[in-house]
């Protein structure tokens, strides 16, 4: 997205702040601002490459790299041993997409166009999968309370669940790729999504590699300065993970969802919000479970009760909103209100809760 690329000026500022020891607060803020356009460039590169490789490979690229920025940030956090931050960011990404992004899209789109209609048959599958995904990754958390203190059994439950969830994600990709080409190639919403990303394959790959490297560096700065930020502003690591980190990593994608909603393309806006949530729950979360084993900081799918309740409730509400085939600004206001209330509740939640 060209509109946010000017934020790249914060990349050298963050590097200077790190090596000249300007303070953790400045490092955190500049690194966070730099991540926003870098994540946008990674998304643009993925879209451009998908456009050049055809619908099958392109769909696979979007399915596997759609949340690459979020994956890189969480991998850096796992390497630093910030497991609670990673768990919170997984839930926060789902909540942010289903409540904040979808709500803001409906709010601003509704203000401009009134009642907006979309093909509910296109989003019904994603809406149903969103609920199933929320329930699936919640099962280890619920049952582990009775299985503990047999931590090996808890670990095996998480690993087994991660395998099944990944298989489900692969099946959804296969189903999507086998959708008739006429449905995909003549989608006006998809055409909007690809505007401005007509790069060559070499340029797209080069930009993606540079973006991955940039994200890794900025994520190191972000995670490394986290302790000082939480102490200075009185925030818990949990709150930063569930609210702040998901917003930083997904701003570019969020802006796309809002922009297409204002263009009266609610089909695409819902696809972005629901699809991103599915990628986090069905792909990013289980991948992190396996990768964390090799990094020496095992991550299990054990979320606290507040996270589980919030995630399942958000998935059900988003599904109900998406299944009626139309939206308006009042529905968007309701979703944002729920997100704001949850944000306040998580802010006041003690750091000892887990």
C-alpha positions as a Markdown table, in Angstrom:
| # | Residue | x | y | z |
|---|---|---|---|---|
| 1 | Unk | 0.0 | 0.0 | 0.0 |
| 2 | Unk | 1.6 | 3.2 | -1.2 |
| 3 | Unk | -0.2 | 5.4 | 1.3 |
| 4 | Unk | 1.8 | 4.1 | 4.3 |
| 5 | Unk | 5.2 | 3.6 | 2.7 |
| 6 | Unk | 6.4 | 7.0 | 4.0 |
| 7 | Unk | 6.5 | 5.2 | 7.4 |
| 8 | Unk | 9.7 | 3.5 | 6.1 |
| 9 | Unk | 11.6 | 6.5 | 7.3 |
| 10 | Unk | 11.3 | 5.0 | 10.8 |
| 11 | Unk | 13.4 | 2.0 | 9.8 |
| 12 | Unk | 16.7 | 3.8 | 9.9 |
| 13 | Unk | 15.5 | 5.8 | 12.9 |
| 14 | Unk | 14.9 | 2.5 | 14.8 |
| 15 | Unk | 18.3 | 1.2 | 13.8 |
| 16 | Unk | 19.9 | 4.4 | 15.0 |
| 17 | Unk | 17.9 | 4.3 | 18.2 |
| 18 | Unk | 19.1 | 0.7 | 18.9 |
| 19 | Unk | 22.8 | 1.2 | 18.2 |
| 20 | Unk | 23.0 | 4.7 | 19.7 |
| 21 | Unk | 21.0 | 3.7 | 22.8 |
| 22 | Unk | 18.3 | 6.3 | 22.6 |
| 23 | Unk | 16.1 | 4.4 | 25.0 |
| 24 | Unk | 13.7 | 1.4 | 24.8 |
| 25 | Unk | 10.6 | 3.6 | 24.4 |
| 26 | Unk | 11.9 | 5.2 | 21.3 |
| 27 | Unk | 13.1 | 1.9 | 19.9 |
| 28 | Unk | 9.7 | 0.3 | 20.5 |
| 29 | Unk | 7.8 | 3.1 | 18.9 |
| 30 | Unk | 10.0 | 3.5 | 15.8 |
| 31 | Unk | 10.3 | -0.3 | 15.3 |
| 32 | Unk | 6.5 | -0.6 | 15.5 |
| 33 | Unk | 5.9 | 2.2 | 13.0 |
| 34 | Unk | 8.5 | 0.7 | 10.7 |
| 35 | Unk | 6.9 | -2.7 | 10.8 |
| 36 | Unk | 3.6 | -1.3 | 9.3 |
| 37 | Unk | 4.9 | -0.4 | 5.8 |
| 38 | Unk | 7.3 | -3.4 | 5.7 |
| 39 | Unk | 4.3 | -5.7 | 6.3 |
| 40 | Unk | 2.5 | -3.9 | 3.6 |
| 41 | Unk | 5.3 | -4.4 | 1.1 |
| 42 | Unk | 5.4 | -8.1 | 2.0 |
| 43 | Unk | 1.7 | -8.3 | 1.3 |
| 44 | Unk | 2.1 | -6.4 | -2.0 |
| 45 | Unk | 4.9 | -8.7 | -3.1 |
| 46 | Unk | 2.8 | -11.7 | -2.3 |
| 47 | Unk | -0.2 | -10.3 | -4.4 |
| 48 | Unk | 2.1 | -9.4 | -7.3 |
| 49 | Unk | 3.7 | -12.8 | -7.3 |
| 50 | Unk | 0.3 | -14.5 | -7.1 |
| 51 | Unk | -0.9 | -12.5 | -10.0 |
| 52 | Unk | 2.0 | -13.7 | -12.2 |
| 53 | Unk | 1.8 | -17.4 | -11.2 |
| 54 | Unk | -1.8 | -18.0 | -12.0 |
| 55 | Unk | -4.8 | -18.8 | -9.8 |
| 56 | Unk | -3.7 | -22.2 | -8.4 |
| 57 | Unk | -0.2 | -21.2 | -7.3 |
| 58 | Unk | -1.4 | -17.7 | -6.5 |
| 59 | Unk | -4.1 | -19.0 | -4.2 |
| 60 | Unk | -1.5 | -21.2 | -2.5 |
| 61 | Unk | 0.8 | -18.3 | -2.0 |
| 62 | Unk | -1.9 | -16.1 | -0.5 |
| 63 | Unk | -3.0 | -19.0 | 1.7 |
| 64 | Unk | 0.5 | -19.6 | 3.1 |
| 65 | Unk | 2.0 | -16.0 | 3.1 |
| 66 | Unk | -1.1 | -14.0 | 3.9 |
| 67 | Unk | 0.0 | -13.6 | 7.6 |
| 68 | Unk | 3.8 | -13.8 | 7.1 |
| 69 | Unk | 4.4 | -10.6 | 9.0 |
| 70 | Unk | 2.5 | -11.9 | 12.0 |
| 71 | Unk | 4.4 | -15.2 | 11.8 |
| 72 | Unk | 7.8 | -13.5 | 11.8 |
| 73 | Unk | 7.0 | -11.4 | 14.8 |
| 74 | Unk | 5.8 | -14.3 | 16.8 |
| 75 | Unk | 8.8 | -16.4 | 15.8 |
| 76 | Unk | 11.1 | -13.7 | 17.1 |
| 77 | Unk | 9.0 | -13.6 | 20.3 |
| 78 | Unk | 9.3 | -17.4 | 20.7 |
| 79 | Unk | 13.1 | -17.2 | 20.3 |
| 80 | Unk | 13.1 | -14.6 | 23.1 |
| 81 | Unk | 11.0 | -16.9 | 25.3 |
| 82 | Unk | 8.0 | -14.6 | 25.3 |
| 83 | Unk | 5.5 | -17.5 | 25.1 |
| 84 | Unk | 2.6 | -15.7 | 26.8 |
| 85 | Unk | 3.0 | -12.8 | 24.4 |
| 86 | Unk | 2.7 | -15.2 | 21.4 |
| 87 | Unk | -0.4 | -16.9 | 22.8 |
| 88 | Unk | -2.0 | -13.6 | 23.4 |
| 89 | Unk | -1.1 | -12.3 | 19.9 |
| 90 | Unk | -2.8 | -15.4 | 18.3 |
| 91 | Unk | -6.1 | -14.7 | 20.1 |
| 92 | Unk | -5.6 | -10.9 | 19.5 |
| 93 | Unk | -5.2 | -11.3 | 15.8 |
| 94 | Unk | -8.4 | -13.3 | 15.6 |
| 95 | Unk | -10.3 | -10.8 | 17.7 |
| 96 | Unk | -8.9 | -7.9 | 15.8 |
| 97 | Unk | -10.0 | -9.2 | 12.4 |
| 98 | Unk | -13.4 | -10.4 | 13.5 |
| 99 | Unk | -14.5 | -7.5 | 15.6 |
| 100 | Unk | -12.3 | -4.4 | 14.9 |
| 101 | Unk | -11.5 | -4.8 | 11.2 |
| 102 | Unk | -14.9 | -6.2 | 10.2 |
| 103 | Unk | -16.6 | -3.6 | 12.4 |
| 104 | Unk | -14.7 | -0.7 | 11.0 |
| 105 | Unk | -15.3 | -1.9 | 7.4 |
| 106 | Unk | -19.0 | -2.1 | 8.0 |
| 107 | Unk | -19.1 | 1.2 | 9.8 |
| 108 | Unk | -17.3 | 3.3 | 7.2 |
| 109 | Unk | -18.8 | 1.4 | 4.3 |
| 110 | Unk | -22.3 | 1.8 | 5.8 |
| 111 | Unk | -21.8 | 5.5 | 6.3 |
| 112 | Unk | -21.0 | 5.9 | 2.6 |
| 113 | Unk | -23.4 | 3.4 | 1.0 |
| 114 | Unk | -26.1 | 2.7 | 3.6 |
| 115 | Unk | -27.0 | -1.0 | 3.6 |
| 116 | Unk | -24.4 | -3.0 | 1.8 |
| 117 | Unk | -25.1 | -6.4 | 0.3 |
| 118 | Unk | -22.8 | -9.3 | -0.5 |
| 119 | Unk | -23.1 | -12.8 | -1.7 |
| 120 | Unk | -23.5 | -14.8 | 1.6 |
| 121 | Unk | -22.9 | -18.1 | -0.2 |
| 122 | Unk | -19.3 | -16.9 | -0.8 |
| 123 | Unk | -18.6 | -16.1 | 2.8 |
| 124 | Unk | -20.8 | -18.8 | 4.5 |
| 125 | Unk | -18.0 | -21.4 | 4.3 |
| 126 | Unk | -15.4 | -19.0 | 5.9 |
| 127 | Unk | -17.9 | -18.0 | 8.6 |
| 128 | Unk | -18.6 | -21.6 | 9.5 |
| 129 | Unk | -14.9 | -22.5 | 9.5 |
| 130 | Unk | -14.2 | -19.5 | 11.7 |
| 131 | Unk | -16.4 | -21.0 | 14.4 |
| 132 | Unk | -15.0 | -24.5 | 14.0 |
| 133 | Unk | -11.4 | -23.1 | 14.1 |
| 134 | Unk | -12.1 | -21.2 | 17.3 |
| 135 | Unk | -13.5 | -24.3 | 18.9 |
| 136 | Unk | -10.7 | -26.6 | 17.7 |
| 137 | Unk | -7.8 | -24.6 | 19.0 |
| 138 | Unk | -9.7 | -24.1 | 22.3 |
| 139 | Unk | -10.1 | -27.8 | 23.0 |
| 140 | Unk | -6.5 | -28.3 | 24.4 |
| 141 | Unk | -7.0 | -25.4 | 26.7 |
| 142 | Unk | -10.2 | -26.8 | 28.2 |
| 143 | Unk | -9.1 | -30.4 | 28.6 |
| 144 | Unk | -5.6 | -29.6 | 29.8 |
| 145 | Unk | -7.1 | -28.2 | 33.0 |
| 146 | Unk | -8.1 | -31.8 | 33.9 |
| 147 | Unk | -5.1 | -33.5 | 32.3 |
| 148 | Unk | -2.5 | -31.6 | 34.2 |
| 149 | Unk | -0.1 | -32.1 | 35.9 |
| 150 | Unk | 0.7 | -34.7 | 33.2 |
| 151 | Unk | 2.5 | -32.1 | 31.1 |
| 152 | Unk | 3.6 | -34.6 | 28.5 |
| 153 | Unk | 0.0 | -35.5 | 27.8 |
| 154 | Unk | -0.8 | -31.8 | 27.5 |
| 155 | Unk | 2.0 | -31.4 | 25.0 |
| 156 | Unk | 0.8 | -34.4 | 22.9 |
| 157 | Unk | -2.7 | -33.1 | 22.9 |
| 158 | Unk | -1.5 | -29.7 | 21.5 |
| 159 | Unk | 0.7 | -31.4 | 18.9 |
| 160 | Unk | -2.1 | -33.8 | 17.8 |
| 161 | Unk | -4.6 | -30.9 | 17.6 |
| 162 | Unk | -2.1 | -28.9 | 15.6 |
| 163 | Unk | -1.8 | -31.7 | 13.1 |
| 164 | Unk | -5.5 | -32.1 | 12.6 |
| 165 | Unk | -6.0 | -28.3 | 12.3 |
| 166 | Unk | -3.2 | -28.1 | 9.6 |
| 167 | Unk | -4.9 | -31.0 | 7.7 |
| 168 | Unk | -8.2 | -29.1 | 7.8 |
| 169 | Unk | -6.4 | -26.0 | 6.5 |
| 170 | Unk | -4.9 | -27.9 | 3.6 |
| 171 | Unk | -8.4 | -29.3 | 2.8 |
| 172 | Unk | -9.8 | -25.7 | 2.7 |
| 173 | Unk | -7.0 | -24.7 | 0.3 |
| 174 | Unk | -7.7 | -27.7 | -2.0 |
| 175 | Unk | -11.4 | -26.9 | -1.9 |
| 176 | Unk | -10.7 | -23.3 | -2.8 |
| 177 | Unk | -8.4 | -24.1 | -5.6 |
| 178 | Unk | -10.9 | -26.5 | -7.1 |
| 179 | Unk | -13.5 | -23.7 | -7.2 |
| 180 | Unk | -14.5 | -23.1 | -10.9 |
| 181 | Unk | -12.0 | -20.6 | -12.5 |
| 182 | Unk | -14.8 | -18.5 | -13.8 |
| 183 | Unk | -15.7 | -17.6 | -10.2 |
| 184 | Unk | -12.2 | -16.5 | -9.4 |
| 185 | Unk | -11.1 | -14.8 | -12.6 |
| 186 | Unk | -14.2 | -12.6 | -13.1 |
| 187 | Unk | -14.3 | -11.4 | -9.5 |
| 188 | Unk | -14.4 | -7.5 | -9.6 |
| 189 | Unk | -13.3 | -7.4 | -6.0 |
| 190 | Unk | -10.2 | -9.4 | -6.7 |
| 191 | Unk | -9.3 | -6.9 | -9.5 |
| 192 | Unk | -9.4 | -4.1 | -6.9 |
| 193 | Unk | -7.1 | -6.0 | -4.6 |
| 194 | Unk | -4.4 | -6.3 | -7.3 |
| 195 | Unk | -4.4 | -2.7 | -8.4 |
| 196 | Unk | -1.0 | -1.1 | -8.1 |
| 197 | Unk | 0.9 | -4.4 | -7.6 |
| 198 | Unk | 1.9 | -5.1 | -11.2 |
| 199 | Unk | 5.6 | -6.0 | -10.4 |
| 200 | Unk | 7.8 | -8.4 | -12.3 |
| 201 | Unk | 8.4 | -11.8 | -10.6 |
| 202 | Unk | 12.0 | -10.9 | -9.9 |
| 203 | Unk | 11.1 | -7.5 | -8.3 |
| 204 | Unk | 8.3 | -9.1 | -6.2 |
| 205 | Unk | 10.6 | -11.8 | -4.9 |
| 206 | Unk | 13.4 | -9.3 | -4.1 |
| 207 | Unk | 11.0 | -7.0 | -2.3 |
| 208 | Unk | 9.6 | -10.0 | -0.3 |
| 209 | Unk | 13.0 | -11.1 | 0.8 |
| 210 | Unk | 14.0 | -7.6 | 1.8 |
| 211 | Unk | 10.7 | -7.2 | 3.7 |
| 212 | Unk | 11.3 | -10.5 | 5.6 |
| 213 | Unk | 14.8 | -9.4 | 6.6 |
| 214 | Unk | 13.4 | -6.0 | 7.7 |
| 215 | Unk | 10.6 | -7.6 | 9.7 |
| 216 | Unk | 13.0 | -9.9 | 11.4 |
| 217 | Unk | 15.3 | -7.0 | 12.5 |
| 218 | Unk | 12.4 | -4.7 | 13.6 |
| 219 | Unk | 10.7 | -7.6 | 15.4 |
| 220 | Unk | 14.0 | -8.1 | 17.4 |
| 221 | Unk | 14.0 | -4.5 | 18.4 |
| 222 | Unk | 10.3 | -4.6 | 19.2 |
| 223 | Unk | 10.5 | -7.7 | 21.5 |
| 224 | Unk | 13.8 | -6.6 | 23.0 |
| 225 | Unk | 12.3 | -3.3 | 24.2 |
| 226 | Unk | 9.0 | -4.8 | 25.4 |
| 227 | Unk | 9.9 | -5.1 | 29.1 |
| 228 | Unk | 10.7 | -1.4 | 29.5 |
| 229 | Unk | 7.6 | -0.4 | 27.6 |
| 230 | Unk | 5.3 | -2.5 | 29.8 |
| 231 | Unk | 6.9 | -1.1 | 33.0 |
| 232 | Unk | 6.8 | 2.5 | 31.8 |
| 233 | Unk | 3.2 | 2.5 | 30.7 |
| 234 | Unk | 1.9 | 0.1 | 33.3 |
| 235 | Unk | 0.8 | -2.5 | 30.7 |
| 236 | Unk | 0.9 | -6.2 | 31.0 |
| 237 | Unk | 2.7 | -8.4 | 28.5 |
| 238 | Unk | -0.7 | -10.1 | 27.9 |
| 239 | Unk | -2.3 | -6.8 | 26.9 |
| 240 | Unk | 0.5 | -5.9 | 24.6 |
| 241 | Unk | 0.2 | -9.3 | 23.0 |
| 242 | Unk | -3.6 | -9.4 | 22.6 |
| 243 | Unk | -4.1 | -5.8 | 21.5 |
| 244 | Unk | -0.9 | -3.9 | 20.5 |
| 245 | Unk | 1.1 | -6.6 | 18.5 |
| 246 | Unk | -1.8 | -7.7 | 16.3 |
| 247 | Unk | -2.6 | -4.2 | 15.3 |
| 248 | Unk | 1.1 | -3.4 | 14.5 |
| 249 | Unk | 1.5 | -6.5 | 12.4 |
| 250 | Unk | -1.8 | -6.3 | 10.4 |
| 251 | Unk | -2.4 | -2.5 | 9.8 |
| 252 | Unk | -1.7 | -2.8 | 6.1 |
| 253 | Unk | -4.2 | -5.7 | 5.6 |
| 254 | Unk | -6.7 | -3.9 | 7.8 |
| 255 | Unk | -6.5 | -0.8 | 5.6 |
| 256 | Unk | -7.2 | -2.8 | 2.5 |
| 257 | Unk | -10.3 | -4.3 | 4.1 |
| 258 | Unk | -11.6 | -0.9 | 5.0 |
| 259 | Unk | -10.8 | 0.7 | 1.6 |
| 260 | Unk | -12.6 | -2.0 | -0.4 |
| 261 | Unk | -15.6 | -1.7 | 2.0 |
| 262 | Unk | -15.8 | 2.0 | 1.2 |
| 263 | Unk | -15.7 | 1.0 | -2.5 |
| 264 | Unk | -18.9 | -1.0 | -1.8 |
| 265 | Unk | -17.0 | -4.3 | -2.2 |
| 266 | Unk | -18.1 | -6.0 | 1.0 |
| 267 | Unk | -17.5 | -9.5 | -0.4 |
| 268 | Unk | -13.8 | -8.8 | -0.5 |
| 269 | Unk | -13.8 | -7.0 | 2.8 |
| 270 | Unk | -15.4 | -10.0 | 4.6 |
| 271 | Unk | -13.1 | -12.4 | 2.7 |
| 272 | Unk | -10.0 | -10.4 | 4.1 |
| 273 | Unk | -11.3 | -10.3 | 7.7 |
| 274 | Unk | -12.6 | -13.9 | 7.9 |
| 275 | Unk | -9.7 | -15.3 | 5.8 |
| 276 | Unk | -7.1 | -13.7 | 7.9 |
| 277 | Unk | -8.6 | -15.0 | 11.1 |
| 278 | Unk | -8.7 | -18.5 | 9.5 |
| 279 | Unk | -5.0 | -18.3 | 8.5 |
| 280 | Unk | -4.1 | -17.4 | 12.1 |
| 281 | Unk | -6.2 | -20.1 | 13.7 |
| 282 | Unk | -5.7 | -22.9 | 11.2 |
| 283 | Unk | -2.1 | -22.2 | 9.9 |
| 284 | Unk | -0.1 | -19.8 | 12.0 |
| 285 | Unk | -1.0 | -21.2 | 15.4 |
| 286 | Unk | -0.3 | -24.9 | 14.6 |
| 287 | Unk | 2.9 | -24.0 | 12.7 |
| 288 | Unk | 4.1 | -22.2 | 15.8 |
| 289 | Unk | 3.4 | -25.2 | 17.9 |
| 290 | Unk | 5.8 | -27.3 | 15.8 |
| 291 | Unk | 8.5 | -24.6 | 15.2 |
| 292 | Unk | 8.7 | -23.7 | 18.9 |
| 293 | Unk | 9.8 | -27.3 | 19.6 |
| 294 | Unk | 12.9 | -26.8 | 17.5 |
| 295 | Unk | 13.6 | -23.4 | 19.0 |
| 296 | Unk | 13.7 | -24.8 | 22.5 |
| 297 | Unk | 10.7 | -22.9 | 23.8 |
| 298 | Unk | 7.7 | -25.3 | 23.3 |
| 299 | Unk | 4.4 | -23.5 | 22.7 |
| 300 | Unk | 1.2 | -25.4 | 23.7 |
| 301 | Unk | -2.3 | -24.4 | 22.7 |
| 302 | Unk | -3.2 | -23.5 | 26.3 |
| 303 | Unk | -5.2 | -20.3 | 26.4 |
| 304 | Unk | -6.8 | -18.9 | 29.5 |
| 305 | Unk | -10.6 | -18.9 | 30.0 |
| 306 | Unk | -10.9 | -15.3 | 29.1 |
| 307 | Unk | -9.2 | -15.7 | 25.8 |
| 308 | Unk | -11.3 | -18.8 | 24.9 |
| 309 | Unk | -14.6 | -17.0 | 25.8 |
| 310 | Unk | -13.6 | -13.9 | 23.8 |
| 311 | Unk | -12.5 | -15.9 | 20.7 |
| 312 | Unk | -15.5 | -18.2 | 20.5 |
| 313 | Unk | -17.9 | -15.4 | 21.1 |
| 314 | Unk | -16.3 | -13.2 | 18.5 |
| 315 | Unk | -16.4 | -16.0 | 15.9 |
| 316 | Unk | -20.1 | -16.6 | 16.5 |
| 317 | Unk | -21.0 | -12.9 | 16.3 |
| 318 | Unk | -19.0 | -12.4 | 13.1 |
| 319 | Unk | -20.6 | -15.5 | 11.6 |
| 320 | Unk | -24.1 | -14.3 | 12.3 |
| 321 | Unk | -23.3 | -10.9 | 10.9 |
| 322 | Unk | -21.8 | -12.4 | 7.7 |
| 323 | Unk | -24.5 | -15.0 | 7.1 |
| 324 | Unk | -27.5 | -12.6 | 6.4 |
| 325 | Unk | -26.0 | -11.2 | 3.2 |
| 326 | Unk | -26.0 | -7.5 | 4.1 |
| 327 | Unk | -24.4 | -5.1 | 6.5 |
| 328 | Unk | -24.8 | -1.5 | 7.8 |
| 329 | Unk | -23.0 | 1.0 | 9.9 |
| 330 | Unk | -24.9 | 0.1 | 13.1 |
| 331 | Unk | -23.7 | -3.5 | 12.9 |
| 332 | Unk | -20.2 | -2.2 | 12.5 |
| 333 | Unk | -20.6 | 0.0 | 15.5 |
| 334 | Unk | -21.7 | -3.0 | 17.6 |
| 335 | Unk | -18.6 | -5.0 | 16.6 |
| 336 | Unk | -16.2 | -2.2 | 17.4 |
| 337 | Unk | -18.0 | -1.6 | 20.7 |
| 338 | Unk | -17.5 | -5.3 | 21.7 |
| 339 | Unk | -13.8 | -5.0 | 20.7 |
| 340 | Unk | -13.4 | -1.9 | 22.8 |
| 341 | Unk | -15.1 | -3.5 | 25.9 |
| 342 | Unk | -12.8 | -6.6 | 25.5 |
| 343 | Unk | -9.8 | -4.3 | 25.2 |
| 344 | Unk | -10.7 | -2.5 | 28.4 |
| 345 | Unk | -11.3 | -5.8 | 30.2 |
| 346 | Unk | -7.9 | -7.2 | 29.1 |
| 347 | Unk | -6.2 | -3.9 | 30.1 |
| 348 | Unk | -7.5 | -4.3 | 33.7 |
| 349 | Unk | -6.8 | -8.1 | 33.8 |
| 350 | Unk | -4.0 | -8.8 | 36.3 |
| 351 | Unk | -0.7 | -10.0 | 35.0 |
| 352 | Unk | -0.9 | -13.0 | 37.2 |
| 353 | Unk | -3.9 | -14.4 | 35.4 |
| 354 | Unk | -3.0 | -17.4 | 33.2 |
